[in-house]
Amino acid sequence: MALKKTTVMVDEEDLALIKEAAAREGRPESEYFREAFHVAALRTRRWDDDWDIPRLDFGGPVTDEDIDRAVSDGVADAE
């Protein structure tokens, strides 16, 4: 991955938090900014194709109680 230098104006409080985290975790501040730029870049992506997301049919609407019961049953089975 080729890197390009840029200048960005940031809020002083945000920068202070990044500096603290970098010192605490032993990472360069630049890694935090590269990660943030990458996340921002991913959020701007758009796809022309329709997504092939399968439609699930549960035979009717799923209620909050149905979800609570399924989670409780799953937890009980895991124990």
Secondary structure as GFF3:
##gff-version 3
##sequence-region A 1 79
A	DSSP	alpha_helix	12	25	.	.	.	ID=ss1
A	DSSP	alpha_helix	29	44	.	.	.	ID=ss2
A	DSSP	alpha_helix	64	78	.	.	.	ID=ss3
###
